[in-house]
Amino acid sequence: MRHLVRQLCDKEYQHLTLIKSMPIRWNTTFAEISRGILLRPAVNQLIEQLTCNVTGKQKDAASKLKRECHLSPTDWDSLSHIATILSEFNDTTIELSKSKEPTICKILPIYKTIETHLQTQIQRTNIDGDHANVKVGLQAGLAKLKRHSDKALASKYILLGAVLHPSFRLRWLEMNYTQSVADRAKKLLEEIFTQYKESSGAAPSQPAATILNLSKSFFDRVIATMSDSNELIDAFKELEMYFNGSYPCVDGNVLLWWKNHCLIFPILSRIARDILAIPGVSVSVERLFSSSKHTVSDTRSSLHAISASKSIVTKDWLKRGLGDGVAYLDGASIWNKYD
């Protein structure tokens, strides 16, 4: 196969080889089809050469395999059509697999993008009049996506994640969903905003605050109440500014935007820090679980669950740089039996 690729394929693809898909990972099917399309001349020639230099029963078997593997121009067109459909899912998988970016804020936009993509592909399939099975699969995928979208919209954290993306905010929900969805997201953010506002402005202890208020004159207490009201109005002005699209995010870097605007939106930035830390998908958890085999090995099979969990999570934190600058060995001593 190597020499066929070098002889027949474009120079930029001559270092490539075919990819074999795995049933448990759908994106390997996309990789297999995409790579086959790039190496199409070599694949066709390889199939044609199956019956060369064989005789007897081997030739019969090779001829049968050749008929099964033969790809007509129509077959290649079908594969290209399937690769175009799967490309959006592949890009989505890569986007949601990023470990250094928040993903919960991307769930609804990605669902909406996939929905538009599937609807477009269904329309194109209708116009062509071919690929009936592909059309059925697209319709089934669209129906399944609708179920997942409904579940996502029912989750308050996914809604909050979308609103807390400074490139989307409420405007994006109003444009892509019903007004009731946008109103619910606004109400959720207002409620959690009030909770964070109260927690940040709470007095150290209620009895001390009561004694302080009683020591003031009646008019001083009235002025203090007015001051608290003005502070509350200023705090909610922060929400109003955010909803109105102040300080737009143009580069899509969510974390950097909140870091740069934490003084302008002090309460909202605290909410964003907590909400955006929630993983939108289980990719990071699955990666961490898969890496546990390096910790809980055959030679360490007596580890308790708590010890193994702490070790695995600590290693993951260290890989992400959370231990930079920490002096681990301060105060530690090495025991030497010969001392």
C-alpha positions as CSV (number, residue, x, y, z in Angstrom):
1,M,0.0,0.0,0.0
2,R,2.9,2.4,0.8
3,H,4.3,2.3,-2.7
4,L,0.9,2.8,-4.3
5,V,0.3,5.9,-2.1
6,R,3.7,7.3,-3.2
7,Q,3.1,6.5,-6.9
8,L,-0.6,7.6,-7.3
9,C,-1.5,10.2,-4.6
10,D,-0.7,13.8,-4.3
11,K,2.7,14.7,-2.8
12,E,1.1,16.2,0.3
13,Y,-0.6,12.9,1.1
14,Q,2.3,10.5,0.3
15,H,3.3,10.1,4.0
16,L,-0.2,9.0,5.0
17,T,-1.6,5.5,5.3
18,L,-5.1,4.0,5.8
19,I,-6.8,4.1,9.2
20,K,-8.8,1.3,10.6
21,S,-11.9,2.3,12.5
22,M,-12.9,1.0,16.0
23,P,-16.6,0.1,16.7
24,I,-16.5,1.7,20.2
25,R,-15.2,5.1,18.9
26,W,-17.4,6.7,16.2
27,N,-14.9,9.4,15.2
28,T,-12.5,6.7,14.0
29,T,-15.1,5.9,11.3
30,F,-14.9,9.5,10.2
31,A,-11.1,9.3,10.2
32,E,-11.2,6.1,8.2
33,I,-13.5,7.6,5.5
34,S,-11.7,10.9,5.4
35,R,-8.3,9.2,5.0
36,G,-9.7,6.8,2.3
37,I,-11.0,9.8,0.3
38,L,-7.6,11.4,0.4
39,L,-5.9,8.2,-0.7
40,R,-8.6,7.3,-3.3
41,P,-6.3,6.5,-6.3
42,A,-4.2,4.1,-4.2
43,V,-7.3,2.4,-2.7
44,N,-8.8,1.8,-6.1
45,Q,-5.5,0.4,-7.5
46,L,-5.1,-1.8,-4.4
47,I,-8.6,-3.3,-5.0
48,E,-7.8,-3.9,-8.7
49,Q,-4.6,-5.7,-7.8
50,L,-6.3,-8.3,-5.6
51,T,-6.6,-10.9,-8.4
52,C,-3.1,-10.4,-9.7
53,N,-0.5,-13.2,-9.3
54,V,-3.0,-15.7,-7.8
55,T,-4.6,-18.8,-9.3
56,G,-7.1,-21.5,-8.5
57,K,-9.1,-21.2,-5.3
58,Q,-7.0,-18.3,-4.2
59,K,-8.1,-16.4,-7.3
60,D,-11.7,-17.3,-6.7
61,A,-11.5,-15.9,-3.1
62,A,-9.7,-12.8,-4.3
63,S,-12.3,-12.2,-7.0
64,K,-15.1,-12.5,-4.4
65,L,-13.2,-10.0,-2.2
66,K,-12.7,-7.7,-5.1
67,R,-16.4,-7.6,-5.9
68,E,-17.2,-6.9,-2.2
69,C,-14.6,-4.1,-1.9
70,H,-15.1,-2.5,-5.3
71,L,-16.0,1.2,-5.0
72,S,-17.7,2.8,-7.9
73,P,-17.8,6.6,-8.4
74,T,-21.2,6.6,-6.9
75,D,-19.9,4.9,-3.8
76,W,-17.1,7.5,-3.5
77,D,-19.7,10.2,-3.7
78,S,-21.7,8.6,-1.0
79,L,-18.6,8.4,1.2
80,S,-17.9,12.1,0.6
81,H,-21.5,12.9,1.5
82,I,-21.2,10.9,4.8
83,A,-17.8,12.5,5.6
84,T,-19.4,16.0,5.2
85,I,-22.2,15.0,7.6
86,L,-19.7,13.6,10.2
87,S,-17.3,16.5,10.0
88,E,-19.5,18.7,12.1
89,F,-19.7,16.0,14.8
90,N,-16.0,15.5,14.7
91,D,-15.4,19.2,15.2
92,T,-17.9,19.2,18.0
93,T,-16.1,16.3,19.7
94,I,-12.8,18.1,19.5
95,E,-14.3,21.4,20.8
96,L,-15.9,19.7,23.8
97,S,-12.8,17.7,24.6
98,K,-10.7,20.7,25.4
99,S,-9.5,20.6,28.9
100,K,-8.3,24.2,29.4
101,E,-11.5,25.9,28.2
102,P,-15.0,26.0,29.8
103,T,-17.4,23.7,28.0
104,I,-20.8,24.2,29.7
105,C,-21.2,27.5,28.0
106,K,-20.8,25.8,24.6
107,I,-23.5,23.1,25.0
108,L,-26.5,25.0,23.6
109,P,-24.7,26.8,20.8
110,I,-23.2,23.5,19.7
111,Y,-26.6,21.8,19.8
112,K,-28.0,24.6,17.7
113,T,-25.2,24.4,15.2
114,I,-25.6,20.6,14.8
115,E,-29.3,21.1,14.4
116,T,-28.8,23.6,11.5
117,H,-26.2,21.3,10.0
118,L,-28.5,18.2,10.0
119,Q,-31.4,20.2,8.6
120,T,-29.2,21.5,5.8
121,Q,-28.0,18.0,5.0
122,I,-31.6,16.6,5.0
123,Q,-32.6,19.3,2.5
124,R,-29.6,18.6,0.2
125,T,-30.4,14.9,0.3
126,N,-34.0,15.6,-0.7
127,I,-32.8,17.6,-3.7
128,D,-30.4,15.0,-4.8
129,G,-32.9,12.2,-4.5
130,D,-30.2,9.7,-3.5
131,H,-28.9,8.2,-0.3
132,A,-32.3,7.2,1.1
133,N,-30.7,5.4,4.0
134,V,-28.6,8.5,4.8
135,K,-31.7,10.6,4.9
136,V,-33.3,8.2,7.3
137,G,-30.2,8.4,9.5
138,L,-30.2,12.2,9.4
139,Q,-33.8,12.4,10.5
140,A,-33.2,9.9,13.3
141,G,-30.2,12.0,14.4
142,L,-32.3,15.2,14.4
143,A,-35.0,13.5,16.5
144,K,-32.4,12.3,19.0
145,L,-30.7,15.8,19.1
146,K,-34.1,17.3,19.9
147,R,-34.4,15.0,23.0
148,H,-30.9,16.0,24.2
149,S,-31.6,19.7,23.5
150,D,-34.8,19.6,25.6
151,K,-32.9,18.0,28.5
152,A,-30.2,20.7,28.2
153,L,-32.8,23.5,28.2
154,A,-34.3,21.9,31.4
155,S,-30.9,22.2,33.2
156,K,-30.4,25.6,34.9
157,Y,-26.7,25.2,34.8
158,I,-26.5,24.8,31.0
159,L,-28.8,27.8,30.6
160,L,-26.6,29.9,33.0
161,G,-23.5,28.7,31.2
162,A,-24.9,30.0,27.9
163,V,-25.9,33.4,29.4
164,L,-22.5,33.8,31.1
165,H,-20.7,33.4,27.8
166,P,-20.0,37.1,27.0
167,S,-20.3,36.6,23.3
168,F,-23.9,35.2,23.7
169,R,-25.6,36.5,26.8
170,L,-29.4,36.8,26.6
171,R,-29.4,38.1,23.0
172,W,-28.3,34.8,21.6
173,L,-31.1,32.9,23.5
174,E,-33.7,35.4,22.2
175,M,-32.5,34.9,18.7
176,N,-32.4,31.1,18.7
177,Y,-35.0,30.0,21.2
178,T,-38.4,31.1,22.4
179,Q,-38.7,34.2,24.6
180,S,-39.8,32.0,27.5
181,V,-36.3,30.3,27.5
182,A,-34.6,33.7,27.5
183,D,-36.8,34.9,30.3
184,R,-36.1,31.8,32.4
185,A,-32.4,32.2,31.9
186,K,-32.6,35.9,32.9
187,K,-34.6,35.0,36.0
188,L,-32.2,32.3,37.0
189,L,-29.2,34.7,36.7
190,E,-31.1,37.3,38.7
191,E,-31.8,34.9,41.5
192,I,-28.3,33.6,41.8
193,F,-27.0,37.2,41.5
194,T,-29.1,38.1,44.5
195,Q,-27.7,35.2,46.5
196,Y,-24.1,36.1,45.7
197,K,-24.8,39.8,46.4
198,E,-26.2,38.9,49.8
199,S,-23.4,36.6,50.7
200,S,-20.7,39.1,49.7
201,G,-22.4,41.9,51.7
202,A,-23.5,39.9,54.7
203,A,-22.5,41.2,58.2
204,P,-20.0,39.0,60.2
205,S,-22.7,38.3,62.8
206,Q,-26.3,39.3,63.2
207,P,-26.3,40.3,66.9
208,A,-23.4,42.7,66.4
209,A,-25.3,44.3,63.5
210,T,-28.4,44.6,65.6
211,I,-26.5,46.3,68.5
212,L,-24.9,48.7,66.0
213,N,-28.3,49.7,64.5
214,L,-29.9,50.3,67.9
215,S,-27.0,52.6,68.9
216,K,-27.8,55.0,66.0
217,S,-30.5,57.6,66.0
218,F,-33.7,57.1,64.1
219,F,-32.6,59.5,61.3
220,D,-29.2,57.8,61.0
221,R,-30.9,54.5,60.5
222,V,-33.1,56.0,57.7
223,I,-30.0,57.3,56.0
224,A,-28.3,53.9,56.3
225,T,-31.3,52.2,54.7
226,M,-31.2,54.6,51.8
227,S,-27.4,53.9,51.4
228,D,-28.1,50.2,51.3
229,S,-30.8,50.7,48.7
230,N,-28.4,52.7,46.5
231,E,-25.8,50.0,46.8
232,L,-28.4,47.4,45.7
233,I,-29.4,49.5,42.7
234,D,-25.7,49.9,41.8
235,A,-25.3,46.1,42.1
236,F,-28.2,45.4,39.8
237,K,-26.9,48.0,37.4
238,E,-24.1,45.5,36.9
239,L,-26.7,43.0,35.7
240,E,-28.3,45.5,33.4
241,M,-25.0,46.5,31.8
242,Y,-24.2,42.8,31.1
243,F,-27.7,42.1,29.7
244,N,-27.4,45.2,27.4
245,G,-24.2,43.9,25.9
246,S,-21.7,46.2,27.4
247,Y,-18.0,45.4,26.8
248,P,-18.6,42.8,24.0
249,C,-16.3,39.8,23.7
250,V,-14.9,39.6,20.2
251,D,-12.3,36.9,20.4
252,G,-14.4,34.2,22.2
253,N,-11.8,33.8,25.0
254,V,-14.3,33.5,27.9
255,L,-11.9,33.1,30.8
256,L,-9.7,36.0,29.7
257,W,-12.7,38.3,29.2
258,W,-14.0,37.6,32.7
259,K,-10.5,38.1,34.1
260,N,-10.2,41.5,32.4
261,H,-13.7,42.6,33.4
262,C,-13.8,41.3,37.0
263,L,-13.7,44.8,38.4
264,I,-16.5,46.0,36.2
265,F,-18.7,42.9,36.9
266,P,-17.4,41.8,40.4
267,I,-20.5,39.7,41.4
268,L,-21.1,38.3,37.9
269,S,-17.4,37.3,37.6
270,R,-17.7,35.3,40.8
271,I,-20.8,33.6,39.4
272,A,-19.0,32.9,36.1
273,R,-16.0,31.4,38.0
274,D,-18.3,28.9,39.7
275,I,-20.7,28.1,36.9
276,L,-18.1,27.9,34.1
277,A,-16.0,25.5,36.1
278,I,-18.7,22.8,35.7
279,P,-17.7,20.4,32.8
280,G,-20.4,20.4,30.1
281,V,-19.5,16.8,29.1
282,S,-17.9,13.8,30.9
283,V,-14.7,13.7,28.7
284,S,-12.4,15.1,31.5
285,V,-13.8,12.6,34.0
286,E,-13.4,9.7,31.6
287,R,-9.8,10.7,30.9
288,L,-9.1,10.8,34.6
289,F,-10.8,7.4,35.1
290,S,-8.7,5.9,32.3
291,S,-5.5,7.3,33.8
292,S,-6.3,5.5,37.0
293,K,-4.8,2.3,35.6
294,H,-1.3,3.9,36.0
295,T,-1.9,4.5,39.7
296,V,-4.0,1.4,40.7
297,S,-1.6,-1.1,39.1
298,D,-1.0,-4.8,39.9
299,T,1.8,-3.8,42.3
300,R,-0.4,-1.3,44.2
301,S,-3.6,-3.3,44.3
302,S,-4.0,-2.9,48.1
303,L,-4.6,0.9,47.8
304,H,-7.8,2.0,49.5
305,A,-10.4,3.8,47.4
306,I,-9.8,7.1,49.2
307,S,-6.0,7.0,48.8
308,A,-6.3,6.1,45.2
309,S,-8.7,8.9,44.5
310,K,-6.5,11.5,46.2
311,S,-3.5,10.3,44.3
312,I,-5.2,10.3,41.0
313,V,-6.7,13.8,41.4
314,T,-3.5,15.2,42.8
315,K,-1.5,14.0,39.8
316,D,-4.1,15.6,37.5
317,W,-3.9,18.9,39.4
318,L,-0.1,18.8,39.2
319,K,-0.2,18.2,35.4
320,R,-2.4,21.2,35.0
321,G,0.1,23.4,36.8
322,L,-1.8,23.9,40.1
323,G,1.3,22.9,42.1
324,D,3.7,25.4,40.5
325,G,5.7,27.3,43.1
326,V,4.7,24.9,45.9
327,A,7.6,23.8,48.1
328,Y,6.7,20.1,48.6
329,L,9.7,19.1,50.6
330,D,9.7,22.0,53.2
331,G,9.7,20.4,56.6
332,A,10.2,16.9,55.2
333,S,13.1,14.7,56.3
334,I,14.4,11.5,54.8
335,W,14.8,8.6,57.2
336,N,18.1,6.8,57.0
337,K,18.4,3.6,59.0
338,Y,22.2,4.0,59.2
339,D,22.1,7.4,60.9
